[in-house]
Amino acid sequence: MTAFKAWLKSLTGARQGQAQESGDAAENAAASAEALQAGLELTSEGIILLDDRGRVVAFNSGAHALAHAALADMRGADFWDAIPEDIAESHRSAAEQALQESGTHQFVARYPFEDQWVDYCLRQHADGLLVTLKDVSAAHRSSRQLRESESCNQALF
Protein backbone atom coordinates (compact mmCIF):
# COMPACT_ATOMS: atom_id res chain seq x y z
CA MET A 1 0.00 0.00 0.00
CA THR A 2 1.41 3.38 -0.97
CA ALA A 3 1.90 6.07 1.65
CA PHE A 4 -0.81 8.15 0.01
CA LYS A 5 -3.27 5.23 0.06
CA ALA A 6 -2.53 4.63 3.75
CA TRP A 7 -3.03 8.31 4.52
CA LEU A 8 -6.19 8.45 2.40
CA LYS A 9 -7.53 5.36 4.17
CA SER A 10 -6.91 6.98 7.54
CA LEU A 11 -8.79 10.12 6.47
CA THR A 12 -11.77 8.36 4.94
CA GLY A 13 -11.92 5.87 7.77
CA ALA A 14 -11.95 8.63 10.36
CA ARG A 15 -14.57 10.63 8.44
CA GLN A 16 -16.87 7.64 8.02
CA GLY A 17 -16.39 6.32 11.54
CA GLN A 18 -14.76 3.09 10.41
CA ALA A 19 -12.65 1.17 12.87
CA GLN A 20 -8.91 1.25 12.32
CA GLU A 21 -6.91 -1.97 12.09
CA SER A 22 -4.97 -1.31 15.29
CA GLY A 23 -4.28 1.47 17.74
CA ASP A 24 -0.69 1.90 16.55
CA ALA A 25 -1.72 2.01 12.90
CA ALA A 26 -4.36 4.62 13.67
CA GLU A 27 -1.85 6.75 15.56
CA ASN A 28 0.70 6.46 12.75
CA ALA A 29 -1.90 7.33 10.13
CA ALA A 30 -3.11 10.33 12.15
CA ALA A 31 0.47 11.53 12.60
CA SER A 32 1.08 11.09 8.85
CA ALA A 33 -2.07 13.04 8.04
CA GLU A 34 -1.04 15.87 10.37
CA ALA A 35 2.46 15.93 8.89
CA LEU A 36 1.06 16.00 5.35
CA GLN A 37 -1.29 18.88 6.20
CA ALA A 38 1.55 20.79 7.84
CA GLY A 39 3.67 20.21 4.74
CA LEU A 40 0.87 21.40 2.45
CA GLU A 41 0.70 24.65 4.40
CA LEU A 42 4.42 25.36 3.88
CA THR A 43 4.14 26.04 0.16
CA SER A 44 3.09 29.33 -1.38
CA GLU A 45 1.16 27.48 -4.09
CA GLY A 46 -2.28 26.05 -3.65
CA ILE A 47 -2.41 22.27 -3.47
CA ILE A 48 -5.47 20.05 -3.70
CA LEU A 49 -5.27 16.25 -3.47
CA LEU A 50 -8.08 14.29 -5.11
CA ASP A 51 -8.91 10.62 -4.78
CA ASP A 52 -9.46 8.38 -7.80
CA ARG A 53 -13.11 9.54 -8.03
CA GLY A 54 -12.15 13.23 -8.21
CA ARG A 55 -13.18 14.01 -4.64
CA VAL A 56 -11.13 16.43 -2.53
CA VAL A 57 -9.27 14.61 0.25
CA ALA A 58 -6.88 17.40 1.30
CA PHE A 59 -6.09 21.00 0.46
CA ASN A 60 -4.09 23.86 1.86
CA SER A 61 -5.28 27.36 2.67
CA GLY A 62 -3.60 28.70 -0.47
CA ALA A 63 -5.71 26.41 -2.64
CA HIS A 64 -8.90 27.44 -0.88
CA ALA A 65 -8.12 31.12 -1.51
CA LEU A 66 -6.84 30.74 -5.09
CA ALA A 67 -9.73 28.49 -6.14
CA HIS A 68 -12.21 30.99 -4.72
CA ALA A 69 -13.98 27.99 -3.24
CA ALA A 70 -17.55 28.54 -2.19
CA LEU A 71 -17.35 25.67 0.32
CA ALA A 72 -15.77 26.33 3.70
CA ASP A 73 -14.50 22.76 3.76
CA MET A 74 -13.93 21.26 0.32
CA ARG A 75 -13.14 17.78 1.72
CA GLY A 76 -15.37 15.15 0.18
CA ALA A 77 -16.66 17.45 -2.56
CA ASP A 78 -16.20 16.75 -6.23
CA PHE A 79 -13.37 19.00 -7.45
CA TRP A 80 -15.48 20.53 -10.22
CA ASP A 81 -18.24 21.34 -7.71
CA ALA A 82 -15.76 22.97 -5.32
CA ILE A 83 -14.50 25.59 -7.77
CA PRO A 84 -16.57 28.42 -9.31
CA GLU A 85 -19.18 27.16 -11.76
CA ASP A 86 -18.01 29.27 -14.71
CA ILE A 87 -14.44 27.95 -14.37
CA ALA A 88 -15.69 24.36 -14.13
CA GLU A 89 -17.95 24.76 -17.16
CA SER A 90 -15.17 26.31 -19.24
CA HIS A 91 -12.47 23.76 -18.48
CA ARG A 92 -13.94 20.46 -17.25
CA SER A 93 -14.41 18.58 -20.53
CA ALA A 94 -11.00 19.55 -21.95
CA ALA A 95 -9.31 18.69 -18.65
CA GLU A 96 -10.99 15.29 -18.41
CA GLN A 97 -10.07 14.45 -22.01
CA ALA A 98 -6.44 15.56 -21.58
CA LEU A 99 -6.11 13.63 -18.31
CA GLN A 100 -7.27 10.46 -20.06
CA GLU A 101 -4.83 10.98 -22.92
CA SER A 102 -1.71 12.28 -21.20
CA GLY A 103 -2.32 12.27 -17.44
CA THR A 104 -1.78 16.01 -17.12
CA HIS A 105 -3.61 19.20 -17.99
CA GLN A 106 -2.97 22.87 -17.37
CA PHE A 107 -5.15 25.93 -17.83
CA VAL A 108 -5.30 29.53 -16.67
CA ALA A 109 -8.52 30.91 -15.24
CA ARG A 110 -9.40 34.55 -14.77
CA TYR A 111 -11.35 35.86 -11.82
CA PRO A 112 -12.52 39.23 -13.18
CA PHE A 113 -13.85 40.66 -9.91
CA GLU A 114 -10.39 40.44 -8.33
CA ASP A 115 -8.56 40.88 -11.66
CA GLN A 116 -6.70 37.70 -10.76
CA TRP A 117 -5.30 35.03 -13.05
CA VAL A 118 -4.75 31.55 -11.59
CA ASP A 119 -2.81 28.71 -13.22
CA TYR A 120 -4.35 25.28 -12.56
CA CYS A 121 -2.20 22.22 -13.17
CA LEU A 122 -3.79 18.78 -12.82
CA ARG A 123 -1.56 15.69 -12.69
CA GLN A 124 -2.53 12.07 -12.27
CA HIS A 125 -0.76 9.83 -9.79
CA ALA A 126 -1.37 6.24 -8.75
CA ASP A 127 -4.11 7.11 -6.26
CA GLY A 128 -5.88 10.11 -7.83
CA LEU A 129 -4.99 13.62 -8.91
CA LEU A 130 -2.76 16.40 -7.67
CA VAL A 131 -3.99 19.92 -8.47
CA THR A 132 -1.62 22.84 -8.02
CA LEU A 133 -2.77 26.43 -8.22
CA LYS A 134 -0.53 29.43 -8.69
CA ASP A 135 -1.34 33.14 -8.88
CA VAL A 136 0.04 34.33 -12.23
CA SER A 137 -1.60 37.77 -12.16
CA ALA A 138 1.71 39.65 -12.06
CA ALA A 139 2.94 37.82 -15.16
CA HIS A 140 -0.28 38.63 -17.02
CA ARG A 141 -0.08 42.29 -16.04
CA SER A 142 3.57 42.47 -17.14
CA SER A 143 2.73 40.81 -20.44
CA ARG A 144 -0.11 43.26 -21.03
CA GLN A 145 2.16 46.23 -20.23
CA LEU A 146 4.83 44.88 -22.59
CA ARG A 147 2.30 44.54 -25.43
CA GLU A 148 1.08 48.08 -24.80
CA SER A 149 4.64 49.40 -24.77
CA GLU A 150 5.47 47.58 -28.01
CA SER A 151 2.35 48.99 -29.61
CA CYS A 152 3.33 52.53 -28.58
CA ASN A 153 6.88 52.03 -29.89
CA GLN A 154 5.58 50.72 -33.21
CA ALA A 155 3.31 53.74 -33.55
CA LEU A 156 6.22 56.10 -32.89
CA PHE A 157 8.66 54.45 -35.27
C-alpha positions as CSV (number, residue, x, y, z in Angstrom):
1,M,0.0,0.0,0.0
2,T,1.4,3.4,-1.0
3,A,1.9,6.1,1.7
4,F,-0.8,8.2,0.0
5,K,-3.3,5.2,0.1
6,A,-2.5,4.6,3.8
7,W,-3.0,8.3,4.5
8,L,-6.2,8.4,2.4
9,K,-7.5,5.4,4.2
10,S,-6.9,7.0,7.5
11,L,-8.8,10.1,6.5
12,T,-11.8,8.4,4.9
13,G,-11.9,5.9,7.8
14,A,-11.9,8.6,10.4
15,R,-14.6,10.6,8.4
16,Q,-16.9,7.6,8.0
17,G,-16.4,6.3,11.5
18,Q,-14.8,3.1,10.4
19,A,-12.7,1.2,12.9
20,Q,-8.9,1.2,12.3
21,E,-6.9,-2.0,12.1
22,S,-5.0,-1.3,15.3
23,G,-4.3,1.5,17.7
24,D,-0.7,1.9,16.6
25,A,-1.7,2.0,12.9
26,A,-4.4,4.6,13.7
27,E,-1.9,6.8,15.6
28,N,0.7,6.5,12.7
29,A,-1.9,7.3,10.1
30,A,-3.1,10.3,12.2
31,A,0.5,11.5,12.6
32,S,1.1,11.1,8.9
33,A,-2.1,13.0,8.0
34,E,-1.0,15.9,10.4
35,A,2.5,15.9,8.9
36,L,1.1,16.0,5.4
37,Q,-1.3,18.9,6.2
38,A,1.6,20.8,7.8
39,G,3.7,20.2,4.7
40,L,0.9,21.4,2.5
41,E,0.7,24.7,4.4
42,L,4.4,25.4,3.9
43,T,4.1,26.0,0.2
44,S,3.1,29.3,-1.4
45,E,1.2,27.5,-4.1
46,G,-2.3,26.1,-3.6
47,I,-2.4,22.3,-3.5
48,I,-5.5,20.0,-3.7
49,L,-5.3,16.2,-3.5
50,L,-8.1,14.3,-5.1
51,D,-8.9,10.6,-4.8
52,D,-9.5,8.4,-7.8
53,R,-13.1,9.5,-8.0
54,G,-12.2,13.2,-8.2
55,R,-13.2,14.0,-4.6
56,V,-11.1,16.4,-2.5
57,V,-9.3,14.6,0.2
58,A,-6.9,17.4,1.3
59,F,-6.1,21.0,0.5
60,N,-4.1,23.9,1.9
61,S,-5.3,27.4,2.7
62,G,-3.6,28.7,-0.5
63,A,-5.7,26.4,-2.6
64,H,-8.9,27.4,-0.9
65,A,-8.1,31.1,-1.5
66,L,-6.8,30.7,-5.1
67,A,-9.7,28.5,-6.1
68,H,-12.2,31.0,-4.7
69,A,-14.0,28.0,-3.2
70,A,-17.5,28.5,-2.2
71,L,-17.4,25.7,0.3
72,A,-15.8,26.3,3.7
73,D,-14.5,22.8,3.8
74,M,-13.9,21.3,0.3
75,R,-13.1,17.8,1.7
76,G,-15.4,15.2,0.2
77,A,-16.7,17.5,-2.6
78,D,-16.2,16.7,-6.2
79,F,-13.4,19.0,-7.5
80,W,-15.5,20.5,-10.2
81,D,-18.2,21.3,-7.7
82,A,-15.8,23.0,-5.3
83,I,-14.5,25.6,-7.8
84,P,-16.6,28.4,-9.3
85,E,-19.2,27.2,-11.8
86,D,-18.0,29.3,-14.7
87,I,-14.4,28.0,-14.4
88,A,-15.7,24.4,-14.1
89,E,-18.0,24.8,-17.2
90,S,-15.2,26.3,-19.2
91,H,-12.5,23.8,-18.5
92,R,-13.9,20.5,-17.2
93,S,-14.4,18.6,-20.5
94,A,-11.0,19.6,-22.0
95,A,-9.3,18.7,-18.6
96,E,-11.0,15.3,-18.4
97,Q,-10.1,14.4,-22.0
98,A,-6.4,15.6,-21.6
99,L,-6.1,13.6,-18.3
100,Q,-7.3,10.5,-20.1
101,E,-4.8,11.0,-22.9
102,S,-1.7,12.3,-21.2
103,G,-2.3,12.3,-17.4
104,T,-1.8,16.0,-17.1
105,H,-3.6,19.2,-18.0
106,Q,-3.0,22.9,-17.4
107,F,-5.2,25.9,-17.8
108,V,-5.3,29.5,-16.7
109,A,-8.5,30.9,-15.2
110,R,-9.4,34.6,-14.8
111,Y,-11.3,35.9,-11.8
112,P,-12.5,39.2,-13.2
113,F,-13.8,40.7,-9.9
114,E,-10.4,40.4,-8.3
115,D,-8.6,40.9,-11.7
116,Q,-6.7,37.7,-10.8
117,W,-5.3,35.0,-13.0
118,V,-4.8,31.5,-11.6
119,D,-2.8,28.7,-13.2
120,Y,-4.4,25.3,-12.6
121,C,-2.2,22.2,-13.2
122,L,-3.8,18.8,-12.8
123,R,-1.6,15.7,-12.7
124,Q,-2.5,12.1,-12.3
125,H,-0.8,9.8,-9.8
126,A,-1.4,6.2,-8.8
127,D,-4.1,7.1,-6.3
128,G,-5.9,10.1,-7.8
129,L,-5.0,13.6,-8.9
130,L,-2.8,16.4,-7.7
131,V,-4.0,19.9,-8.5
132,T,-1.6,22.8,-8.0
133,L,-2.8,26.4,-8.2
134,K,-0.5,29.4,-8.7
135,D,-1.3,33.1,-8.9
136,V,0.0,34.3,-12.2
137,S,-1.6,37.8,-12.2
138,A,1.7,39.6,-12.1
139,A,2.9,37.8,-15.2
140,H,-0.3,38.6,-17.0
141,R,-0.1,42.3,-16.0
142,S,3.6,42.5,-17.1
143,S,2.7,40.8,-20.4
144,R,-0.1,43.3,-21.0
145,Q,2.2,46.2,-20.2
146,L,4.8,44.9,-22.6
147,R,2.3,44.5,-25.4
148,E,1.1,48.1,-24.8
149,S,4.6,49.4,-24.8
150,E,5.5,47.6,-28.0
151,S,2.3,49.0,-29.6
152,C,3.3,52.5,-28.6
153,N,6.9,52.0,-29.9
154,Q,5.6,50.7,-33.2
155,A,3.3,53.7,-33.6
156,L,6.2,56.1,-32.9
157,F,8.7,54.4,-35.3
